[in-house]
Amino acid sequence: MSFPGLRSLAFVCLAAVLAAVLAASPAAAQAPTDAKANEQQKAEASKKTEAAHLAEVARLVKGPAGFPECAHLGENAVSLMMRNDIDTAWRHIDLFDRFGCPFAHVQTSFRCVLLKGMPVAKDGPSLEDIVRACWIDPSTTSVTPAAAVPAAAAAAATQGTGAH
């Protein structure tokens, strides 16, 4: 092939590639837009869910622990403590304290979540669900660890008598 023939072949190939890119580009441009729209819808639904939850907390929890900022920061702190992220939990608790929120509510909510335990079943309540339920009413626990306490005490007593 001569040089002008190669140039013509290159132009034809380039035109074919450009045509393919331009033909695919509107479809490719639509996919991110659809994904962004889905993400925005999920974010809006999450905001509505969070707002509804905070309104329910304000209705059910009396005093400062029911304030939206206290509920949000307190639930986050309890959740972080359950995941052993203590440093971040203390940052949330510092903010919680600066807003004048009652630390005793964090303590009783954390105790409630500890007694219920970390969720293991995927079809059961999530950690977020457990934390939210305990924030609203920290005195209720669905799991009673009373049977485990005597067994642990008996084991400790047995170890103590064997050492003498």
C-alpha positions as a Markdown table, in Angstrom:
| # | Residue | x | y | z |
|---|---|---|---|---|
| 1 | Met | 0.0 | 0.0 | 0.0 |
| 2 | Ser | 1.1 | 3.5 | -0.7 |
| 3 | Phe | 1.3 | 6.2 | 1.9 |
| 4 | Pro | -1.9 | 7.9 | 0.7 |
| 5 | Gly | -3.7 | 4.6 | 0.9 |
| 6 | Leu | -2.5 | 4.0 | 4.5 |
| 7 | Arg | -3.7 | 7.5 | 5.4 |
| 8 | Ser | -7.2 | 6.8 | 3.9 |
| 9 | Leu | -7.4 | 3.5 | 5.8 |
| 10 | Ala | -6.4 | 5.2 | 9.1 |
| 11 | Phe | -9.1 | 7.9 | 8.5 |
| 12 | Val | -11.7 | 5.2 | 7.9 |
| 13 | Cys | -10.7 | 3.3 | 11.0 |
| 14 | Leu | -10.7 | 6.5 | 13.1 |
| 15 | Ala | -14.2 | 7.4 | 11.7 |
| 16 | Ala | -15.5 | 4.0 | 12.6 |
| 17 | Val | -14.1 | 4.2 | 16.2 |
| 18 | Leu | -15.5 | 7.7 | 16.6 |
| 19 | Ala | -18.9 | 6.6 | 15.3 |
| 20 | Ala | -18.9 | 3.7 | 17.8 |
| 21 | Val | -17.9 | 6.0 | 20.7 |
| 22 | Leu | -20.5 | 8.6 | 19.8 |
| 23 | Ala | -23.2 | 5.9 | 19.4 |
| 24 | Ala | -22.4 | 4.4 | 22.8 |
| 25 | Ser | -21.9 | 7.8 | 24.6 |
| 26 | Pro | -25.5 | 8.7 | 25.1 |
| 27 | Ala | -26.2 | 5.3 | 26.7 |
| 28 | Ala | -23.1 | 5.7 | 28.8 |
| 29 | Ala | -24.1 | 9.2 | 29.8 |
| 30 | Gln | -27.5 | 8.0 | 30.9 |
| 31 | Ala | -26.2 | 5.3 | 33.2 |
| 32 | Pro | -24.4 | 7.6 | 35.6 |
| 33 | Thr | -27.4 | 9.9 | 35.6 |
| 34 | Asp | -29.7 | 7.0 | 36.5 |
| 35 | Ala | -27.3 | 5.9 | 39.2 |
| 36 | Lys | -27.1 | 9.4 | 40.6 |
| 37 | Ala | -30.9 | 9.7 | 40.6 |
| 38 | Asn | -31.2 | 6.4 | 42.5 |
| 39 | Glu | -28.6 | 7.5 | 45.0 |
| 40 | Gln | -30.5 | 10.8 | 45.5 |
| 41 | Gln | -33.7 | 9.0 | 46.0 |
| 42 | Lys | -32.1 | 6.7 | 48.6 |
| 43 | Ala | -30.6 | 9.7 | 50.4 |
| 44 | Glu | -33.9 | 11.5 | 50.5 |
| 45 | Ala | -35.7 | 8.3 | 51.8 |
| 46 | Ser | -32.9 | 8.0 | 54.4 |
| 47 | Lys | -33.4 | 11.6 | 55.5 |
| 48 | Lys | -37.1 | 11.1 | 55.8 |
| 49 | Thr | -36.6 | 7.9 | 57.8 |
| 50 | Glu | -34.0 | 9.7 | 60.1 |
| 51 | Ala | -36.4 | 12.7 | 60.5 |
| 52 | Ala | -39.3 | 10.3 | 61.3 |
| 53 | His | -37.1 | 8.4 | 63.8 |
| 54 | Leu | -36.0 | 11.7 | 65.5 |
| 55 | Ala | -39.6 | 12.9 | 65.7 |
| 56 | Glu | -40.5 | 9.5 | 67.3 |
| 57 | Val | -37.7 | 9.9 | 69.8 |
| 58 | Ala | -38.7 | 13.4 | 70.7 |
| 59 | Arg | -42.3 | 12.1 | 71.3 |
| 60 | Leu | -41.3 | 9.1 | 73.4 |
| 61 | Val | -38.2 | 10.2 | 75.3 |
| 62 | Lys | -38.7 | 12.9 | 77.9 |
| 63 | Gly | -36.1 | 15.5 | 78.7 |
| 64 | Pro | -32.9 | 16.4 | 76.8 |
| 65 | Ala | -32.2 | 12.8 | 75.8 |
| 66 | Gly | -35.2 | 13.2 | 73.4 |
| 67 | Phe | -33.7 | 16.2 | 71.6 |
| 68 | Pro | -32.8 | 15.4 | 68.0 |
| 69 | Glu | -29.1 | 16.4 | 68.5 |
| 70 | Cys | -28.9 | 14.3 | 71.7 |
| 71 | Ala | -30.6 | 11.3 | 70.2 |
| 72 | His | -28.4 | 11.4 | 67.0 |
| 73 | Leu | -25.1 | 11.8 | 68.8 |
| 74 | Gly | -26.0 | 9.4 | 71.6 |
| 75 | Glu | -27.1 | 6.7 | 69.3 |
| 76 | Asn | -23.9 | 7.1 | 67.2 |
| 77 | Ala | -21.8 | 6.9 | 70.3 |
| 78 | Val | -23.5 | 3.8 | 71.6 |
| 79 | Ser | -23.2 | 2.2 | 68.1 |
| 80 | Leu | -19.5 | 3.1 | 67.9 |
| 81 | Met | -18.8 | 1.7 | 71.4 |
| 82 | Met | -20.5 | -1.6 | 70.4 |
| 83 | Arg | -18.1 | -1.8 | 67.4 |
| 84 | Asn | -15.2 | -1.0 | 69.7 |
| 85 | Asp | -14.4 | 2.3 | 68.0 |
| 86 | Ile | -13.9 | 4.0 | 71.4 |
| 87 | Asp | -11.9 | 7.0 | 70.2 |
| 88 | Thr | -14.6 | 8.1 | 67.8 |
| 89 | Ala | -17.3 | 7.3 | 70.4 |
| 90 | Trp | -15.6 | 9.6 | 72.8 |
| 91 | Arg | -15.6 | 12.4 | 70.2 |
| 92 | His | -19.4 | 11.9 | 69.8 |
| 93 | Ile | -19.8 | 11.9 | 73.6 |
| 94 | Asp | -17.8 | 15.1 | 73.9 |
| 95 | Leu | -20.2 | 16.8 | 71.4 |
| 96 | Phe | -23.1 | 15.1 | 73.2 |
| 97 | Asp | -21.9 | 16.8 | 76.5 |
| 98 | Arg | -21.4 | 20.2 | 74.8 |
| 99 | Phe | -25.0 | 20.1 | 73.7 |
| 100 | Gly | -26.1 | 19.6 | 77.3 |
| 101 | Cys | -27.3 | 16.0 | 76.8 |
| 102 | Pro | -27.5 | 13.6 | 79.7 |
| 103 | Phe | -24.6 | 11.1 | 79.8 |
| 104 | Ala | -26.6 | 8.8 | 82.0 |
| 105 | His | -28.9 | 8.1 | 79.0 |
| 106 | Val | -25.8 | 7.0 | 77.0 |
| 107 | Gln | -24.8 | 4.7 | 79.8 |
| 108 | Thr | -28.2 | 3.0 | 80.3 |
| 109 | Ser | -28.6 | 2.7 | 76.5 |
| 110 | Phe | -25.2 | 1.1 | 76.1 |
| 111 | Arg | -26.0 | -1.3 | 78.9 |
| 112 | Cys | -29.3 | -2.2 | 77.2 |
| 113 | Val | -27.5 | -2.9 | 73.9 |
| 114 | Leu | -24.8 | -5.0 | 75.7 |
| 115 | Leu | -27.5 | -7.1 | 77.3 |
| 116 | Lys | -29.2 | -7.6 | 73.9 |
| 117 | Gly | -25.9 | -8.5 | 72.3 |
| 118 | Met | -24.6 | -7.9 | 68.8 |
| 119 | Pro | -26.9 | -9.1 | 66.1 |
| 120 | Val | -25.8 | -12.3 | 64.4 |
| 121 | Ala | -28.7 | -13.2 | 62.1 |
| 122 | Lys | -29.0 | -11.3 | 58.9 |
| 123 | Asp | -32.8 | -11.5 | 59.0 |
| 124 | Gly | -33.0 | -10.2 | 62.6 |
| 125 | Pro | -32.7 | -6.7 | 63.9 |
| 126 | Ser | -29.6 | -4.7 | 62.9 |
| 127 | Leu | -27.3 | -3.0 | 65.4 |
| 128 | Glu | -28.9 | 0.3 | 64.4 |
| 129 | Asp | -32.4 | -1.1 | 65.2 |
| 130 | Ile | -31.2 | -2.4 | 68.6 |
| 131 | Val | -29.4 | 0.9 | 69.4 |
| 132 | Arg | -32.5 | 2.9 | 68.4 |
| 133 | Ala | -34.8 | 0.7 | 70.5 |
| 134 | Cys | -32.5 | 1.0 | 73.5 |
| 135 | Trp | -32.3 | 4.7 | 73.1 |
| 136 | Ile | -36.1 | 5.1 | 73.2 |
| 137 | Asp | -36.5 | 2.7 | 76.2 |
| 138 | Pro | -33.2 | 1.6 | 77.8 |
| 139 | Ser | -34.9 | -0.3 | 80.5 |
| 140 | Thr | -36.2 | -3.1 | 78.3 |
| 141 | Thr | -34.1 | -6.0 | 77.1 |
| 142 | Ser | -35.3 | -8.9 | 75.1 |
| 143 | Val | -32.4 | -11.1 | 76.2 |
| 144 | Thr | -32.1 | -11.8 | 79.9 |
| 145 | Pro | -28.6 | -12.8 | 80.8 |
| 146 | Ala | -29.6 | -13.9 | 84.4 |
| 147 | Ala | -28.9 | -17.6 | 83.6 |
| 148 | Ala | -25.4 | -16.7 | 82.4 |
| 149 | Val | -24.5 | -14.8 | 85.6 |
| 150 | Pro | -24.8 | -17.7 | 88.1 |
| 151 | Ala | -22.9 | -20.0 | 85.8 |
| 152 | Ala | -20.1 | -17.5 | 85.5 |
| 153 | Ala | -20.1 | -17.0 | 89.3 |
| 154 | Ala | -20.0 | -20.7 | 89.9 |
| 155 | Ala | -17.1 | -21.1 | 87.5 |
| 156 | Ala | -15.2 | -18.3 | 89.3 |
| 157 | Ala | -16.0 | -19.9 | 92.7 |
| 158 | Thr | -14.7 | -23.3 | 91.5 |
| 159 | Gln | -11.5 | -21.7 | 90.3 |
| 160 | Gly | -11.1 | -19.9 | 93.6 |
| 161 | Thr | -11.4 | -23.1 | 95.7 |
| 162 | Gly | -9.1 | -25.1 | 93.6 |
| 163 | Ala | -6.2 | -22.7 | 94.1 |
| 164 | His | -6.1 | -23.2 | 97.9 |
